[in-house]
Every structure is written in C-alpha cells, then in structure tokens.
Amino acid sequence: MTKIDIISGFLGAGKTTLIKKLLAEAFPGEKLVLIENEFGEISIDGGFLKESGVQISEMSSGCICCSLVGDFNKALKEVQAQFHPDRILIEPSGVGKLSDVIVAVENTVADVPDMKLNSFVTVADATKVKVYMKNFGEFYNNQIESAGTIILSRTQKLTQEKLEAAVALLREKNPDAAILTTPWDDLDGKIILSAMEKVSLADELLAKMREEHEAEEAEHAHHHHDHEEQEHHHHDHDEEECDDPDCACHHHHDDDEDEHEHHHDHDHEHHHDEDECDDPNCSCHHHHHHHADEVFTSWGKETPKPFTQADIERILTALDSGEYGKILRAKGIVNGENSAWIEFDYVPEEHDLRVGHPDYTGRLCVIGAELKEDKLAELFGL
C-alpha cells in the first residue's frame, strides 16, 4: 500500500524545512517519492533529497491543482507503477487550492486499489495568519479550510497571547483540524506525523478500554472453563462409591430445585429495567463499561494554553464531584511552566501526573456519560 501525503502551504511558510525534518525523523527506511510542483518557487535542494534515497518527479509547466489536474493523475499512476513506493509526498504550488489537489488525488486512488490518501496538511506561518487571511482570502482560506492538519511554523516568535489569537482565527475557518502549535525544534518528526495522521486521544483511550475489556472477557472465559472442567470431574465419578461427604455430587440432586431458582433469579437480574435500577453495585450498570465506545461519549480539546501542576490537580479532583457528568476516563498532555509538559491520566477517585514529552499542541480528552461539555470547557479554562 502506498500512502499519499499532501503538504501544502503559502510561499515561504516552511514546507521545505518540514519535508526535510519528516524525511530525517519520521520516514527513515521508507521508499519514498516526492512529487513537487515548483510553480513560482525555488526547487527543493535535489542533492539533499538524493542522499535521502528520494526519487523526484518534478512538474514545472503550470500549477498541478488547476491546468495540470489531468496530467497530475497520469504522473501519480506512473510514479506508483514505476517505483511502488511506501509513501508519496506531494508538495503543491504555494498559490494553489488544497481542495483541488485533494480531489485530484482522490480521483487517482479511486482507480488504483494499492494507493490511499493518508493525510493533507497545510503549513502556515503563525506570524502571518491575520494578514494573509485579509490579503489572500480565497487561496489562503481554502488551504486552511481544507486541511486535515494545520502545521504552524515560527510559533516561537509569538507571545502566548498572539499565538492563541492566531489559533482562534484558524479555528473559525477549520473547527476540526489538528493544529500544531509547538515549535518544530522541540518536536520529533514522529510527533508531527501523528498530528498529520490525527490519532486522537479519544481513539487511544477507547482502544485501551476495549483491550482491557477483551482481557477481562478472556479471563472470565478461562475461569468459566476451569469451573466447567471441575464440575465435569465431580459429576463424572460414581456418586455411590464416593466417600467424601462434602463432594458436590452428594448435593447435586438435593439442590436441583434450588439451583433452578437461582438461575431464574440470575436471569431476572439481567432482564430488569436498568434505567429504574437504583443499586449502583448491580451488574447491569457495569455492563456499559465494557462497551464504552458504544455508550459513552467523549469531549476533547486542543490548546496551546499553559497549565500549572496545581491547575491540573484542581481540575482532575473536580471531575470526581459529579458536576461535569459521569466521568470514566480522562487523559491529556498540556504545556506546563517553563516549556515543561505535563501528562495526566484520570480514573474515578484516582489520577496521575507526570512530566511529559512535548506534543504537537496541548491535548486533552474526557470520556463518560451525560458529559456537561460547557462546564468542562469552563473547568479547563477553554
């Protein structure tokens, strides 16, 4: 399978720098092809790319996202047929519309089962968001609105206040994209790739909960099997020759009626109306925990906002109050003081804080039932 990643962005946003970082840190060992359209741009340093084992397919006779859409499809198929790469990086012209490039790639992969559009990102200079939106609205906004991930460059040049203002402007145009706000020098390329591929904290948490549930089920099945084997052993031997008065075989017939009653009660327990059950220890309530991804909802936010350890302690303690819904899990990694990062995990009545590695931006996620999203946003100050 060949993954296709589109890395768009205005002239001078830092696409070349980003591609070099990804090649060095995120894609080592991959057979990779870079397709670039150098319309109005200085070509990427060919010597560097050859050293990285990258084949270059250059198309310089126009913009791939307008006049060259047809030829682009053909070129993409030829690259796939000739090189069978693990990954194709497409760097469109800085003045093109990202939406056109996405459509062009989607039209191509529809004909080639062994290719897939993996990510489409926009690199944006954090110091120029406001002025570019004002002066180059149509093209710039299309790149922002169409991006699955927005990778901000030069964030280290902005105050916290100006960075948050730039992110707010981007959020107006694109409420769903992951927005990378951490300076690139602080990040490993693999973290940037995780932002491009948008692996959310909610997905990570739900996957972990599913694994825990499957482990519980397997353990339950194992005990059940052992119990059945034990019973089989007891019931197989000759009761009349058994000298052990405590052996279950002597009680089997006497208790037959009671056992029937017990099974009846057990069935009743699982068939009663769970909504009307007031007993929090009743097994009907625990059933939901096993299928959390079906029953529970998640609330998550991304933010460059810094937090202190005391802030996080206060917030996680507040989650136990019941005021924010029935919280089952929470997880996050946020910017701390003095460029330190704080990672946290929460289960009811218990939470853990530790020093974390920088992430592409501060991220947090809460999973539970009847979540009060407005109150959660207020609690985290978002």
N, C-alpha and C positions, 0 to 999 in steps of 0.2 A: 504493500500500500504506500503510495506517495502522498505525503501531506503537503498542502499548499498554504503558505503564509503570505499574506499581503501586508507590506509595510509602507503605508502612505504618510504623507506629511508635506507641509509647505516647504518651499526653498529655505535652506538654512536651519531647519528645525532640529537636525541632528540624526537623520536616518542612517547616513553612512557610519557614524560613530556607533549607533545602536547595532547595526548589522555586524560590524567588526566585533563588538562585545559578545553578541549572540554566537557568532562563529567560534570564538575562542572559548566561551564558557558554557554555552547551552547545547551546542550541536557537535561536540567533538566525536569523531568516529563515524559520523553520518555521511553518506554520499549525497552531496547537496549541489543543487544548481541554482544560480542566481540569474533571474531574468530582470534586466533593468531597462528602463526607458529613459534615455538621458536628455530628453527634450528640455532645453533651457538650463541643463545642469552640467556640472563638471563630472566626467565619468569617475566611477569608483576606482581606486588605485588597483589596477589589474595585477601588478606584481604581488601585492599582499594576498589577493584572492587566490592566485595560482599556488602560492606557498601553502594555503589552507586546503588545497585539493579541490577547489571550486571551479566548475566549468561556467563560463559566462556566455549567455546568449544576449547580445546587445541588439536592440531595435531602436534606431535613431531617426527613422524617417517619419516622425509625427508622434502624436500622443496616442498610446495604446487604448486609452479609455474613450476615444471618440473615433477618429478616422481609421484607426488600425484594429478595431474590435475583431473583424473577420480574420485578419492575418494573425492576430494575437492567439485566437483559438487554435489555428493551424500550428503556430510555433510551439504552443504549450503541449499539444499532442506529439509533435516531433521530438521535443525535449524528453518527454516521458518514454517514447518508443526507443530513442537512441541511448539514453543514459539509465533508465529505470532507477531514478534517484529515490532516496528515503524521503527527501524534502525538496520542495522548490520554493525559493524565496522570490517574491515579485516585488520590485520597487518601482511603483508607477511614477509618472511625472509629477512634480510638485504642484502643478496647476490643474491636475485632473480631478474628476469627481470620483471619489471612492466607490460610490454606489454603482457606477458604470463598470468599474473593474470587477466588483463582486459579481455582477450579473454575467460578465464575460467569462469568469472562472466557473460559475455555476453552470452555464451553458456547455462548457467544455467537459466538466466532470460528469455531467449527465450522460455523456457518450462513452466515458472511459471508467468502467467499474473499479479499476485499480487506483483511482485518484480521489482525493477528498479535500474540500476546502476546510482547512484546520483552524485558521484564525485570520482576522482582518483588523488591523490596528492603525491608529493614527499617532504619529509623533508630533507633539505640539510644544513650541517654545512657551514656557509658563509666563515669561515676562511680556509676551505679545498677544495674549488671548484677547484682551479687550480691544486693542487697536485693530487686530486682524478681523475680528467679528464686525467691527464698524466699517472697515475699508474694503474687505474682500468677502463680504457676507455670503454670496451664492456658493463660491467654491470652498471657502474655509468651513462654513457651516455644514456643507454636505460631508466633508471629511470628518467633522466632529459627530454629526448625527448618525452617520453610517457605521461608525467604528464599534467593534465589539469590545475593544480596549483602547484607552487613550493613554499614551505614554508621554508624560510631561518631561521636558528637558529644562535644564537650568533652574530647577526649583530652589537650589541653594542660594540663588541671587535674590530671592524674595523674602520679605518678612513673613512671619506666620499669618498675619492679618491679610496681607496681599495674596498669599498662596490660597488661603481659604476663600477669598473673594473670586480668584480665578477659577477654582474648583466649582464654586456656586454658579458661575456663568456657564461652565461646561455642562453642569448637571441640568440646567434649564433646557439645553439643546438635546441632552442624552441622559435620561434618568437611569439607564440600566448598565452602561459600560463600566468595567473596572477602570479606575483612574489611578495611574501610578504617580505618586507624589514624592516618593523618597529619592534623594539624589542618587544617580546611577553609580557613582563611585562607592556608595555604601552597600550596593546590591551585587549578589552573584547573578550571572546571566540566567541561571536556572529559575531564580525567583521571578525574573522578568518574563520568562517563558510561561510560568504558572499563571501570571497575570494575563498573558496573551490567550492562554487556553481556558481561563476563567474557571478554575477549580474553586468552587465556593466553600466557605466554612460550613454552610448548611449541608452540602453534599458530603463533606468529610465527616461531620458529626453523625448524619443519618447512616452513612456506610458503617461507621464504628458501632452504632446502635444495632444495626442489622447483624453484624458479626457477633456481637455479644448475645443477641437473641438466638442465633444459629448455634452458638456454643452451648447455651442453656438447653436448647431443644435436644442437641446431641447427647448432653449429659443426662437429661431426663430419659431419653430413649434407652441409654445404656443401663441406667438403674432399673428401668421397667423390664428390660431384657433379663437382667440378673434376677429380678424378683420372679419373673415367669419361670426361669430355669429352676429356681429354688422350689417353687410351688410344684413344678412338674416332678421334681425329685421326691417331694413329700407324698404326692398323690399317686406316684407310680408304685411305691412299695406296698407290700401286703399288710393291710391295717391289722388283721387278726394276729400277725406274727410280731407286730411292733410292741416292744416293751417300754417305750418312752411315753409316759402319761402326758407329757407336755407337747408331744408332737402334734402338729396341726391336723394330721389325718384323723385323730380321735374327735376333733371338734368340728370337722367338716360337715358332717350330716346334721349335727345338732344345730349348727349355726346357719344352716342353709336359708332358713326363713329370715333370720336377722340380716344375713348378708344381702338378701333380696331387698329388704327395707332400706339398707344402707345405700345400695345402688340407686334406689328410687330417689332418696334424699339428694344424692350427689347430682343426679340428672336435674332435679328441681333447682338446685343451686345455680346451675349453669343456664337454665332457661328462664329464670325470673327477669323482670324488667330492670336492667342495670341502672337506668335513669332514676328509678324510685328507690334504689338500694342506698341506705344511709350508713352501712357498715364499711368504713374505709379499708378494713382488712379483708373484705370479701374478695375472693379470687376474681370475680367479674371485673373489678377495677384494674387488676394487674394485667389482664389480657391485653389492654390497649398498649401498654408499654412495649409489648412485643412487636407491635406493628406501628411504631411511632410515625413512620413516613406516610402512613395512610391516614392516621387520626390526628396527629399533632401538626401544628403549623410552625413556620419559622419566621423570625424577624431578624434582618441583618442590615448592617450599615457599614459603609467605608468612610473613613475620615482621616485627614492629616492632623486632627486636633491632638495635642499632647495631654497626657493624664499623669497624675502622681500615683504612687502605690496606695496612698491613703484614699484617693478618689476611687480607685478600683475596689479596695476593701469595702468602702462605704456602699458602693453600688451593688456589689455581689451579696453583701449582707442584706440589703434592702430587697433583693429578689426573693428572699425567704418569707417576706411579710405577707404574701398573697395578694398584695395590691396591684400587681402587674400581670396577673393571670397565674395559671398553674404551671410553673416553670420546671421543666425536666432537666434541661442541659443548657449551658452557655459556654462559649469559647471565644477567645479573641487574642489578637496581638496588636498592641497600640504603642504609639510613640510615647516614651516617657520623658523624664527630665534629662537635660544634658546629652541628648542624642542616644540615650539608652532606650531599650524597648522592653515592654512588659507583656508577658504571655500569661493568660489566665484560663483556668478550667473551672466549671461550676457544676455540681450536682446538688440537689436539695440538702440544706444544712451543712454543706461542706464545699470549700473552694480552695484553689491552689494558685499561687502567684509565683512567677519565676522570671529571671532575666531572659529575654528572647533575642533572636537574631532579627535584624531589620527586615521588614516585609515591604512589598511594593507600595503599600499605604497602610494606615491603621484599619483593621478589620475586626468586626465583632458579630456574633450571631447568638440568638436566643431561640430555643425550641421548647414548646409547651402547648397547652390547650387554653383557649379563651384569652389569648395574649392581648393586652391593652397596649397597642402599638404607640399611641400618642404619649402615654405615660412612660413607656420605655425610652422613647426618644428624649423626653424631658429628663429622665433619670440620668441618661448618659450625656446630657447637655448637647444634643444634636438637633 
